[in-house]
């Protein structure tokens, strides 16, 4: 991953430079914005050449990560998304 843009506490934009040939060249952004006393998190993946199983896999994993990042602080229990044990609190 190569960082293309960084705005502290607002946005980070990466370009995929290695790994799966399907994802090389795509861009990944993670944005943070205040919203009604909370922090809204946005995720976007751009530049896929065409829809593929791998593209859908990446979208599903980011959805899992989004759900987990909301749940873990409330329950104080993390869940590994990789199949490896998650570190405790």
Secondary structure, DSSP 8 states (H G I E B T S, - for coil): -EEEEEETTTEEEEE--SS-TTTTT-EEEEEEEEETTEEEEEEEEE--SS--HHHHHHHHHHHHHHHHHHHHHHHT----SSSS-----
